């Protein structure tokens, strides 16, 4: 069993960054989902409602869509944010970068940054999502057309496992980090969002996934039991 790919998503619902290696800590991959967009009332916005978000690249404290580069995201004091059923503090970005997001996404948007000492990232569940390469390949075979693992937005893609069996891994030691299984990753409409297009595919992936996984699960969420470093090419210890 080997690490084939590592991805982080600095902006929740934004574009993936492929990494050769990464440090992991209790929040997950360092730099993963530390930015989030909300509407002016503080309700968080994702690519479920705004698929163009999938095209936003992050470069430190600046953002880009194609050749369009944002102003520097200067941050204000921390304020509470509502993410699903929890409240987390975030630092609001300056008006200039919020205006940039509103213009490129064609909606009123406010950018926030995670507090450095917060205990949970802006993701939906546990900090690390692990996916078997075979799971994406099984979906591709059922669809009869290309389907990339990245469409399932994993953090770590492993070879050497059976499709849809990520929940049977138990504790997972990769490199110097140890991950612990928490819960299966139940899917939503974002499985139809193709990373390269920033739009929902007209072909629905859901029927193929339900045929393979009636509970609509693909991948498994893990917590970080022991912080460390994980690299592409690491094998399970």
Residue pairs with C-beta under 8 A, 6 or more apart in sequence:
1 158
1 159
1 160
1 161
1 235
1 236
2 158
2 159
2 160
2 233
2 234
2 235
2 236
3 156
3 157
3 158
3 174
3 175
3 230
3 231
3 232
3 233
3 234
3 235
4 133
4 157
4 158
4 159
4 232
5 18
5 149
5 150
5 154
5 156
5 157
5 232
6 18
6 19
6 20
6 21
6 22
6 29
6 155
6 156
6 157
6 230
6 231
6 232
7 16
7 17
7 18
7 19
7 150
7 153
7 154
7 155
7 157
8 16
8 17
8 19
8 22
8 29
8 30
8 31
8 32
8 33
8 155
9 15
9 16
9 17
9 32
9 33
9 153
10 17
10 31
10 32
10 33
10 34
10 35
10 58
11 33
11 35
11 36
11 37
11 53
11 56
11 58
11 63
12 33
12 35
12 36
12 37
12 44
12 46
12 122
12 123
13 37
13 45
13 46
13 47
13 48
13 50
13 53
13 54
13 190
14 35
14 53
14 54
14 56
14 57
14 58
14 63
15 54
15 55
15 56
15 57
15 58
15 195
16 150
16 153
16 195
17 58
19 29
19 232
20 231
20 232
21 175
21 229
21 230
21 231
21 232
22 29
22 30
22 229
22 230
22 231
23 29
23 30
23 227
23 228
23 229
24 30
24 127
24 128
24 177
24 179
24 224
24 227
24 228
24 229
24 230
25 224
25 227
26 119
26 127
26 223
26 224
26 227
27 118
27 119
27 120
27 121
27 127
27 224
28 121
28 123
28 126
28 127
28 128
28 155
28 224
29 127
29 128
29 155
32 121
32 123
32 127
32 155
33 114
33 121
33 122
33 123
34 113
34 114
34 121
34 122
35 58
35 73
35 111
35 112
35 113
35 114
35 122
36 44
36 81
36 83
36 90
36 111
36 112
36 114
36 122
37 44
37 45
37 53
37 101
37 105
37 109
37 110
37 111
37 112
38 44
38 45
38 81
38 109
38 110
38 112
39 45
39 107
39 108
39 109
39 110
40 108
40 110
42 81
42 82
42 110
43 82
44 81
44 82
44 83
44 122
45 53
45 107
45 109
46 53
46 190
47 53
47 54
47 190
47 193
48 188
48 189
48 190
50 105
50 107
51 193
51 198
51 199
51 200
52 65
52 104
52 105
52 106
52 198
53 105
53 198
54 193
54 195
54 198
55 65
55 66
55 198
56 63
56 64
56 65
56 104
57 63
57 64
57 65
61 72
61 73
61 74
62 69
62 70
62 71
62 72
62 73
63 69
63 70
63 73
63 97
63 100
63 101
64 70
65 104
68 100
68 104
70 97
70 100
70 101
71 94
71 96
71 97
71 100
72 97
73 93
73 94
73 97
73 111
73 113
74 93
74 94
74 96
74 97
75 91
75 92
75 93
75 94
75 113
76 91
76 92
76 93
76 94
77 91
78 89
78 90
78 91
78 115
79 89
79 90
79 91
79 92
80 87
80 88
80 89
80 90
81 87
81 88
81 89
81 90
81 112
83 122
84 124
86 120
88 114
88 115
88 118
88 120
88 122
89 115
89 118
90 112
90 113
90 114
90 115
91 112
91 113
91 115
92 110
92 111
92 112
93 110
93 111
93 112
93 113
97 111
98 109
98 110
98 111
101 109
101 110
101 111
102 108
102 109
114 121
114 122
120 127
121 127
125 182
125 183
125 185
125 221
126 182
126 183
126 221
126 222
126 223
127 221
127 222
127 223
127 224
128 155
128 156
128 179
128 221
128 222
128 223
128 224
129 153
129 154
129 155
129 156
129 185
129 219
129 220
129 221
129 222
130 154
130 155
130 156
130 158
130 166
130 169
130 172
130 179
130 219
130 220
130 221
130 222
131 149
131 152
131 154
131 156
131 157
131 158
131 166
131 185
131 218
131 219
131 220
132 157
132 158
132 159
132 161
132 162
132 163
132 164
132 165
132 166
132 219
133 149
133 157
133 158
133 159
133 161
134 159
134 161
134 162
134 163
135 149
135 152
135 163
135 164
135 166
135 218
135 219
136 147
136 148
136 149
136 151
136 152
136 157
136 218
137 163
138 163
138 164
138 212
139 147
139 205
139 208
139 209
139 212
139 218
140 146
140 147
142 208
142 209
142 211
142 212
143 203
143 205
143 208
145 203
147 205
148 195
149 157
150 195
151 191
151 193
151 194
151 195
151 205
152 185
152 187
152 191
152 218
152 219
153 190
154 219
156 174
156 230
158 236
160 236
161 169
163 212
164 212
164 213
164 217
164 218
166 184
166 219
166 220
167 181
167 184
167 217
167 220
169 181
169 220
170 181
171 178
171 179
171 180
171 181
171 225
172 178
172 179
172 180
172 181
172 222
172 236
173 179
173 236
173 237
174 230
174 234
174 236
174 237
175 228
175 229
175 230
175 231
175 234
176 226
176 228
176 229
176 230
177 224
177 226
177 227
177 228
177 229
177 230
178 224
178 225
178 226
178 228
179 222
179 223
179 224
179 225
180 222
180 223
180 224
180 225
181 220
181 221
181 222
182 220
182 221
182 222
182 223
183 220
183 221
184 215
184 217
184 219
184 220
184 221
185 217
185 218
185 219
185 220
185 221
186 215
186 216
186 217
187 206
187 209
187 216
187 217
187 218
189 200
189 206
191 205
191 206
191 209
191 218
192 200
192 201
192 203
192 204
192 205
192 206
193 199
193 200
193 201
194 200
194 201
206 216
209 216
209 218
210 216
